[in-house]
C-alpha cells in the first residue's frame, strides 16, 4: 500500500509534512518560509473547511489511545458516520487547492520526501476514510482489513499521543516543539521537563509571530526566580566553597543579556531551570 498510496491527498501526512517544513525553517531561522507554511495551514485548515473536519477525524483515529477493542469499535462506528457526512466533492477541491499552495508557495524540493514515522498507519487511516465514503461501492474485504488495523492501533499503548485540541494553534504545535526539543537535546543532552517544554513553546511562538515581549517576560521570570533561589540557598549554608560558587553563578545570571534571544540563550535558560530544580531538592533535604 505504501507505494500506491497518494500521500499528497492524505490529510494527516500532509499536515505533518507542513509542520516539518515549518520546523526546518525555524531551525534555520528562516521566519519568512515558516510563515508561508503557517499561512497555508491557517487558510486551508480553517474551521469552515471540509479539510479541517477530515483532519480532526483523522487525528482522533491517529492520536487517541483507548482501553479495549469494544471502545475502539465504538469509535470506528462514530468515525464512519462522520466520514460519510463529509461533502466529498468540496473536500477533494480543497485538497487540490492545498497541494497547489504547497507547490507554488513553498518551493521546497524535499517537501514530499521527508520521512513520516507512522506513514503506514496514516495511509491505512486515510484509505479507510475513503472506503467508508464509498458506502455500498466500497471494497468490503479491504474495509474489514483496515478497520482491524485501526482498532489495533487505537489500543496500542506506547505510541506518542497528542491532544487534538493542541492542533488549534499551529504556531505552537506540539510537533514543532518536539523537533526544537530534539535539536536542543542533541546539543545539551537530557530530557526536558514541563517548564522547559513551556519555555520552548514560548520561544517557537516568538519566532513565528515576531513578538519578543512574551518570551522576554518568561526569561526574566526564570532569571529573577533563579536568583531568589540562589539567595535562599546562600542563607541556608555556611560552607565557604558553596558560598563562593553561589556568588559566581549569581553574578553570571544577573548579567545575562536578553537583548538577543536565540537558541543559545534559550539553552542557557533551560540549564537555569534544571539549576532551580537542584536548588529546590537541596533545600528540601
C-alpha positions in Angstrom: 0.0 0.0 0.0 2.9 2.3 0.7 4.0 2.7 -2.9 0.5 3.2 -4.4 -0.9 5.4 -1.6 -1.3 9.0 -2.7 0.4 10.9 0.2 -0.5 14.3 -1.4 -4.1 13.7 -0.6 -3.6 12.2 2.8 -4.7 14.9 5.3 -2.6 13.5 8.2 0.6 13.1 6.2 0.4 16.5 4.5 -0.3 18.2 7.8 2.8 16.6 9.4 4.9 17.5 6.3 3.8 21.1 6.7 4.8 21.0 10.3 8.2 19.5 9.5 8.7 22.2 6.8 7.9 24.9 9.5 10.3 23.2 12.0 13.1 23.0 9.5 12.6 26.7 8.6 12.6 27.7 12.3 15.8 25.8 12.9 17.4 27.7 10.1 15.9 30.9 11.5 14.1 31.4 8.2 11.0 33.1 9.5 9.7 34.0 6.1 9.5 30.4 4.9 7.9 29.3 8.2 5.2 32.0 7.9 4.4 30.8 4.4 3.7 27.3 5.6 1.8 28.6 8.7 -0.4 30.7 6.3 -1.2 27.6 4.3 -2.3 25.8 7.5 -4.3 28.7 8.7 -6.1 29.2 5.4 -6.6 25.7 4.2 -7.3 24.1 7.6 -9.7 26.8 8.8 -12.8 25.6 10.8 -15.2 26.3 8.0 -13.5 23.7 5.6 -14.2 20.1 5.0 -10.4 19.6 5.1 -10.4 20.7 8.8 -13.3 18.3 9.5 -11.4 15.4 8.0 -8.2 16.4 9.8 -10.0 16.3 13.2 -11.5 13.0 12.4 -8.2 11.6 11.0 -6.3 12.9 14.1 -8.8 11.3 16.5 -8.1 7.9 15.0 -4.3 8.6 14.7 -3.6 10.0 18.1 -6.2 8.5 20.5 -5.5 5.6 22.8 -8.4 3.5 24.2 -8.6 0.8 26.8 -10.1 -2.2 24.8 -11.4 -3.3 21.5 -15.1 -2.7 22.3 -14.3 1.0 22.9 -12.2 1.1 19.7 -15.1 -0.5 17.7 -17.5 2.2 19.0 -15.1 4.9 18.0 -14.9 3.4 14.5 -18.7 3.4 14.2 -18.9 7.1 15.1 -15.9 7.9 12.8 -17.6 6.0 9.9 -20.8 8.0 10.3 -18.8 11.3 10.5 -16.8 10.4 7.4 -20.0 9.7 5.4 -21.4 13.1 6.3 -18.5 14.8 4.5 -19.0 16.8 1.3 -16.7 14.7 -0.8 -16.7 17.0 -3.8 -15.8 20.0 -1.7 -13.1 18.1 0.2 -11.4 16.9 -3.0 -11.4 20.5 -4.3 -9.9 21.8 -1.0 -7.2 19.1 -1.2 -6.3 20.2 -4.7 -6.0 23.8 -3.6 -3.9 22.7 -0.7 -1.5 20.9 -3.0 -1.4 23.9 -5.3 -0.5 26.2 -2.4 2.3 23.9 -1.3 3.8 23.5 -4.7 3.6 27.2 -5.7 4.3 28.9 -2.4 6.8 26.7 -0.5 9.0 25.7 -3.4 10.5 23.0 -1.2 12.0 20.2 -3.3 12.3 17.9 -0.3 8.8 18.6 1.0 7.1 15.3 -0.1 10.3 13.3 0.6 10.6 13.9 4.3 10.0 10.8 6.5 6.8 10.4 8.4 7.4 7.7 11.1 3.8 6.5 11.2 3.4 6.6 7.4 1.8 3.1 7.1 -0.7 3.8 9.8 -1.6 7.2 8.4 -2.0 5.6 4.9 -4.3 2.9 6.4 -6.5 5.5 8.2 -6.8 7.7 5.1 -7.7 4.7 2.9 -10.3 3.6 5.4 -11.9 7.1 5.5 -12.0 7.0 1.7 -13.6 3.5 1.7 -16.2 4.4 4.2 -17.3 7.3 2.0 -17.9 4.9 -0.9 -20.6 3.1 1.2 -22.1 0.2 -0.8 -19.4 0.8 -3.5 -16.5 0.1 -1.1 -14.3 -2.9 -1.1 -15.7 -4.8 1.8 -12.7 -7.1 2.4 -10.3 -4.1 2.3 -12.5 -2.2 4.7 -12.6 -5.0 7.2 -8.9 -5.5 7.0 -8.2 -1.8 7.5 -10.7 -1.5 10.3 -9.0 -4.3 12.1 -5.6 -2.5 11.8 -7.0 0.8 13.1 -8.6 -1.0 16.1 -5.1 -2.5 16.8 -3.6 1.0 16.5 -6.2 2.6 18.8 -5.4 0.2 21.7 -1.7 0.4 21.2 -0.4 1.9 24.5 3.2 3.0 23.6 2.5 5.5 20.8 3.1 9.2 21.3 -0.3 10.8 21.8 -1.2 14.4 21.1 -4.2 16.2 22.4 -6.4 17.1 19.3 -7.1 20.5 20.9 -3.4 21.3 20.6 -3.8 21.4 16.8 -6.0 24.5 17.0 -2.9 26.8 17.2 -0.3 25.8 14.6 2.1 28.5 15.9 2.9 26.4 19.0 2.1 23.0 17.6 3.5 20.2 19.7 5.4 18.7 16.8 7.3 21.9 16.3 8.2 22.0 20.0 9.2 18.3 19.8 11.6 18.9 16.9 13.0 22.0 18.6 13.4 20.0 21.8 15.2 17.2 19.9 17.6 19.8 18.4 18.5 21.2 21.8 18.6 17.7 23.4 21.2 16.6 20.9 23.4 19.6 21.8 22.9 19.6 25.5 21.6 16.2 26.4 18.9 15.1 28.8 15.1 15.0 28.9 13.1 18.2 29.0 10.7 18.8 31.9 7.3 20.5 31.7 8.7 24.0 32.5 11.4 23.6 29.9 8.9 22.5 27.3 6.8 25.5 28.1 9.8 27.7 27.6 10.3 26.1 24.1 6.7 26.7 23.2 7.0 30.4 24.0 10.3 30.5 22.1 8.7 29.0 19.0 5.7 31.3 19.4 8.0 34.3 19.4 9.8 33.1 16.3 6.7 32.7 14.2 4.9 35.9 15.3 8.0 38.2 15.6 6.9 39.0 19.2 9.7 39.1 21.7 7.9 40.7 24.7 6.3 37.4 25.8 9.4 35.2 25.6 11.4 38.0 27.3 9.0 38.1 30.2 9.2 34.4 30.6 13.0 34.5 30.6 13.1 37.4 33.1 10.8 35.4 35.4 13.2 32.4 35.2 16.2 34.7 35.8 14.6 36.5 38.8 13.4 33.3 40.4 16.8 31.6 40.0 18.5 34.5 41.7 15.9 34.3 44.6 16.5 30.5 44.9 20.3 31.1 45.0 19.8 33.7 47.7 17.7 31.1 49.7 20.5 28.6 49.2 23.1 31.1 50.3 21.2 31.8 53.5 20.9 28.1 54.4 24.6 27.2 54.2 27.8 28.3 55.8 30.1 26.3 53.5 32.6 28.8 52.2 33.2 26.8 48.9 29.5 26.7 48.2 29.0 30.4 49.1 31.8 31.3 46.7 30.2 29.3 43.8 26.8 30.8 44.6 28.2 34.3 44.3 29.9 33.5 41.0 26.8 31.8 39.5 24.5 34.6 40.7 26.8 37.2 39.1 26.7 35.4 35.8 22.9 35.0 35.9 22.4 38.7 36.9 24.5 39.8 33.9 22.5 37.6 31.4 21.6 39.9 28.5 18.1 39.4 27.0 18.5 41.8 24.1 19.3 39.0 21.7 17.2 35.8 22.2 18.3 32.8 20.2 18.9 29.1 20.5 22.0 29.6 22.7 20.3 31.9 25.2 17.3 29.6 25.4 19.6 26.7 26.0 21.2 28.6 28.9 17.8 29.2 30.5 16.9 25.5 30.1 20.0 24.9 32.2 18.8 27.5 34.8 15.5 25.6 35.1 17.5 22.5 36.0 19.5 24.5 38.4 16.3 25.7 40.2 15.2 22.1 40.5 18.5 21.1 42.0 18.4 24.0 44.5 14.9 23.1 45.4 15.9 19.5 46.0 18.8 20.6 48.2 16.7 23.0 50.3 14.1 20.2 50.9 16.6 17.7 52.1 
